[in-house]
C-alpha cells in the first residue's frame, strides 16, 4: 500500500473526507483507542490531561497490572472504581456515527482498546473489545457476572472494599486485560479477521504505542488507511489520509 499522505487539520474538511471514504467503501473497519471517549468525559492515558500525568500512590501502569490486582486488591479496586468506571459517561458523536454507519452497511466492525462499553451503548453490535469491559466483572470460582453498577454499589461505603461473589464467596475480577495478561484469543482472532478483510481502515483516538493491540494494523491490506488522532502516531507515514483534529468533530457528518 502506497501512502499518499493527504493531511487534514480542519474539522469540517475532516468530516467531509470521512463521509467520502465511508461512502466509497463497503468493508470499512474502525480501530479506536482512549481518545474516542475523551469527549464523553473519560480521560485518556498519555495526553497532557491523561491518567499518566496525574499523581497517584502508585503509577497507573502498576495499578492496572495483574500483579497489583493480586498483591494489593484494595488499592486496585479503589483505582478501578474511581478511575476506570465512568457511570455518567454517554456516547459522543464519534460513537453515534459509527453505530449509524454499521446500520447503514458502511462499517463492518469496530475494534476497540477501550473498556467503557460506549460503542455498544451507542448501538454498535459488531465490536471487538481487545482489552475487555468494565461492564463484566466475573467470579473466578463460579463464573457469575456482575455489572459495573454492582461493583460501584458494593464499594459505596469503602472504595477499597474487595468484592466477593454473593452466590459462592469467590473472588471477583473485572473482565479487563491487565498489564501482564494476554489478549483473549477469540477476540484477537476476530479483530485480526475484520482488519484483514477490510477495504478501508480508519484508526482513531489512539497513540498506537500499546502492543500487541497496535500491531494489529499490520494485517490491513486494503486500499485506504486513514488515521484520525490529535497527536502524531508512529504509523502516520503509512496513512493515505492523516487527520489531526478533535475526533468527535471529525465524525460529525
C-alpha positions as CSV (number, residue, x, y, z in Angstrom):
1,X,0.0,0.0,0.0
2,X,1.4,3.3,-1.1
3,X,0.7,6.2,1.2
4,X,-0.5,9.4,-0.4
5,X,-0.1,11.3,2.8
6,X,-3.1,13.7,2.5
7,X,-3.1,15.8,5.7
8,X,-6.2,17.5,7.1
9,X,-6.4,19.7,10.2
10,X,-9.8,21.4,9.8
11,X,-12.7,19.5,11.4
12,X,-15.2,20.4,8.7
13,X,-12.8,19.2,6.0
14,X,-12.1,16.1,8.0
15,X,-15.8,15.3,8.3
16,X,-16.3,15.7,4.5
17,X,-13.3,13.4,3.8
18,X,-14.5,10.7,6.2
19,X,-18.0,10.9,4.7
20,X,-16.5,10.4,1.3
21,X,-14.3,7.5,2.4
22,X,-17.1,5.6,4.1
23,X,-19.3,6.2,1.1
24,X,-16.8,4.7,-1.3
25,X,-16.1,1.5,0.7
26,X,-18.1,-1.5,1.7
27,X,-16.0,-3.3,4.3
28,X,-14.7,-0.5,6.5
29,X,-13.3,-1.2,10.0
30,X,-12.7,1.3,12.7
31,X,-9.8,0.7,15.1
32,X,-10.1,3.0,18.2
33,X,-8.5,3.9,21.5
34,X,-8.9,6.1,24.5
35,X,-9.1,9.3,22.5
36,X,-12.5,8.2,21.2
37,X,-14.1,8.6,24.6
38,X,-12.5,11.8,25.9
39,X,-15.4,13.9,24.5
40,X,-17.6,11.6,26.8
41,X,-15.7,12.8,29.8
42,X,-13.4,9.8,30.2
43,X,-9.7,10.8,30.4
44,X,-7.2,9.1,28.1
45,X,-3.8,7.9,29.3
46,X,-0.9,9.7,27.6
47,X,-2.2,13.2,26.7
48,X,-1.3,16.2,28.9
49,X,-4.5,15.7,30.9
50,X,-4.4,11.9,30.9
51,X,-4.1,9.5,33.7
52,X,-0.4,9.0,33.3
53,X,0.1,12.7,34.1
54,X,-1.9,12.6,37.3
55,X,-0.4,11.8,40.7
56,X,-1.3,8.6,42.5
57,X,0.3,6.5,45.2
58,X,1.5,4.1,42.5
59,X,2.0,4.6,38.8
60,X,-1.3,3.8,36.8
61,X,0.6,1.2,34.8
62,X,1.4,-0.6,38.1
63,X,-2.1,-0.3,39.5
64,X,-3.5,-1.8,36.2
65,X,-1.3,-4.8,36.3
66,X,-2.3,-8.4,37.2
67,X,0.4,-8.5,39.9
68,X,-1.0,-5.4,41.6
69,X,-4.6,-6.9,41.4
70,X,-3.3,-10.0,43.3
71,X,-1.0,-8.3,45.8
72,X,-2.9,-5.1,46.5
73,X,-6.6,-5.8,45.8
74,X,-7.9,-3.0,48.0
75,X,-5.8,-0.3,46.2
76,X,-6.6,-1.9,42.9
77,X,-10.4,-1.7,43.3
78,X,-10.2,1.8,44.6
79,X,-8.4,2.9,41.4
80,X,-10.8,0.7,39.3
81,X,-13.9,2.2,40.9
82,X,-12.8,5.8,40.8
83,X,-10.8,6.0,37.6
84,X,-11.9,3.1,35.3
85,X,-15.7,3.1,35.7
86,X,-17.5,6.2,34.5
87,X,-21.2,5.7,35.1
88,X,-22.2,9.1,33.9
89,X,-20.4,8.8,30.5
90,X,-22.5,8.8,27.4
91,X,-21.7,8.1,23.8
92,X,-20.4,11.1,21.9
93,X,-20.7,12.0,18.2
94,X,-18.0,9.5,17.1
95,X,-19.6,6.5,18.9
96,X,-23.0,7.5,17.5
97,X,-21.9,8.0,13.9
98,X,-20.0,4.7,13.9
99,X,-23.2,2.9,15.0
100,X,-25.1,4.7,12.2
101,X,-22.5,3.6,9.7
102,X,-22.9,0.0,10.8
103,X,-26.7,0.1,10.5
104,X,-26.3,1.6,7.0
105,X,-24.0,-1.2,5.9
106,X,-20.9,1.0,5.7
107,X,-19.0,-0.3,8.7
108,X,-18.2,-4.0,9.1
109,X,-16.8,-3.8,12.7
110,X,-15.3,-1.7,15.5
111,X,-12.1,-2.9,17.0
112,X,-11.5,-1.0,20.3
113,X,-8.9,-0.8,23.0
114,X,-11.4,0.8,25.3
115,X,-13.2,-0.9,28.2
116,X,-16.0,1.6,28.7
117,X,-18.7,-0.1,26.5
118,X,-19.7,3.2,24.9
119,X,-19.7,1.7,21.4
120,X,-22.4,-0.8,22.4
121,X,-24.3,2.0,24.3
122,X,-24.4,3.9,21.0
123,X,-25.9,0.9,19.2
124,X,-22.8,-0.8,17.6
125,X,-23.2,-4.6,17.5
126,X,-20.0,-5.9,15.9
127,X,-17.5,-4.7,18.5
128,X,-14.2,-6.5,19.3
129,X,-13.1,-5.4,22.7
130,X,-9.4,-6.1,22.8
131,X,-9.0,-5.2,26.5
132,X,-12.4,-6.3,27.8
133,X,-15.0,-4.3,29.5
134,X,-15.8,-2.8,33.0
135,X,-19.4,-3.9,32.4
136,X,-18.4,-7.5,33.0
137,X,-17.0,-8.5,36.4
138,X,-16.6,-12.2,36.8
139,X,-16.5,-14.5,39.8
140,X,-13.3,-16.6,39.4
141,X,-15.0,-19.6,41.2
142,X,-18.5,-20.0,39.7
143,X,-18.4,-17.7,36.7
144,X,-21.2,-15.4,37.7
145,X,-21.1,-12.0,36.1
146,X,-21.7,-8.7,37.8
147,X,-22.2,-5.2,36.3
148,X,-20.1,-2.1,36.8
149,X,-23.0,-0.6,38.7
150,X,-23.0,-3.6,41.1
151,X,-19.2,-3.1,41.7
152,X,-19.7,0.6,42.4
153,X,-22.6,-0.1,44.8
154,X,-20.6,-2.8,46.6
155,X,-17.9,-0.3,47.3
156,X,-20.1,2.7,48.0
157,X,-19.0,3.0,51.7
158,X,-15.4,1.9,51.1
159,X,-13.9,2.1,47.6
160,X,-11.1,-0.2,48.7
161,X,-13.6,-3.0,49.5
162,X,-12.7,-6.1,47.6
163,X,-15.9,-7.6,46.1
164,X,-16.7,-11.2,46.5
165,X,-19.4,-13.3,44.8
166,X,-22.7,-13.3,46.8
167,X,-23.5,-16.7,45.3
168,X,-20.4,-18.6,46.3
169,X,-17.9,-16.3,48.0
170,X,-15.5,-16.4,45.2
171,X,-13.1,-13.7,44.1
172,X,-14.5,-11.2,41.5
173,X,-12.2,-9.9,38.8
174,X,-13.0,-7.3,36.2
175,X,-13.2,-8.8,32.7
176,X,-10.4,-6.4,31.5
177,X,-7.0,-7.3,30.2
178,X,-4.5,-6.1,32.8
179,X,-0.8,-5.5,32.2
180,X,0.9,-8.9,32.4
181,X,-2.1,-10.7,30.9
182,X,-2.6,-11.8,27.3
183,X,-5.4,-10.7,25.0
184,X,-8.4,-13.1,24.7
185,X,-7.7,-15.4,21.8
186,X,-11.2,-15.4,20.4
187,X,-11.4,-11.6,20.4
188,X,-7.9,-11.3,18.9
189,X,-8.8,-13.7,16.1
190,X,-12.0,-11.8,15.4
191,X,-10.2,-8.4,15.3
192,X,-7.5,-9.7,13.0
193,X,-10.0,-11.2,10.6
194,X,-12.0,-8.0,10.5
195,X,-9.0,-5.9,9.8
196,X,-7.6,-8.3,7.2
197,X,-10.9,-8.3,5.3
198,X,-11.4,-4.5,5.4
199,X,-11.1,-2.3,2.3
200,X,-10.9,0.8,4.5
201,X,-9.3,1.0,7.9
202,X,-9.9,4.1,10.0
203,X,-7.7,4.4,13.1
204,X,-8.9,6.9,15.6
205,X,-8.1,8.3,19.1
206,X,-5.1,6.1,19.7
207,X,-1.4,6.8,20.1
208,X,-0.6,3.3,18.5
209,X,2.1,2.6,21.1
210,X,0.4,-0.1,23.2
211,X,1.2,-3.6,21.9
212,X,0.1,-6.1,20.9
213,X,-3.0,-4.1,20.0
214,X,-1.2,-1.5,17.9
215,X,0.4,-4.3,15.9
216,X,-2.9,-5.5,14.6
217,X,-2.9,-2.8,11.9
218,X,-0.2,-4.7,10.0
219,X,-2.9,-7.2,8.9
220,X,-4.6,-4.5,6.9
221,X,-4.1,-4.8,3.1
222,X,-7.0,-2.8,1.8
223,X,-6.8,0.3,-0.4
224,X,-7.1,3.1,2.1
225,X,-5.7,3.7,5.6
226,X,-6.9,6.8,7.5
227,X,-5.6,8.0,10.9
228,X,-7.6,10.4,13.0
229,X,-5.7,11.5,16.0
230,X,-4.9,14.8,17.7
231,X,-1.3,13.9,18.2
232,X,1.3,12.2,15.9
233,X,1.5,8.4,15.9
234,X,4.3,6.0,14.9
235,X,2.2,4.9,11.9
236,X,1.5,8.3,10.4
237,X,3.8,7.7,7.5
238,X,1.8,4.8,6.3
239,X,-1.5,6.7,6.2
240,X,-3.2,7.6,3.0
241,X,-5.2,10.2,4.9
242,X,-3.9,11.8,8.1
243,X,-6.5,13.8,10.1
244,X,-5.2,15.9,13.1
245,X,-8.2,17.3,14.9
246,X,-10.9,16.5,17.5
247,X,-12.3,13.1,16.6
248,X,-15.8,13.8,17.7
249,X,-15.9,16.8,15.4
250,X,-14.3,14.8,12.6
251,X,-17.2,12.3,12.8
252,X,-19.9,15.0,12.7
253,X,-21.3,14.2,9.3
